[in-house]
């Protein structure tokens, strides 16, 4: 039986931390779904992505670990996604530890450790320093 895994994120300014998460998520199952935040949802979260939703979606679709990219419109859609796509495991970075435990009613929930020393926020800050040096 095929084991389906889902993860969520903005996936802006893709870096090795993102790739590590996607690779490890794919290792947990056979089919990896990535729900990428829409520009409208990022606005609601107070996040500004450098790339548009369509650009981030295209980049993710080109990654060999990713089988399907879907839009993330709201915090509330996770239960619906798990049911609709028959998901077995939700995978998130461990900075979200405990936040999605309510999904354990519908699927397994796995929090993976983040890649040390890299984040989109850090990348933006480092680039900002370079541009203002």
Order of alpha helices (4+ residues) and beta strands (2+ residues): beta-alpha-beta-alpha-alpha-beta-alpha-beta-beta-alpha
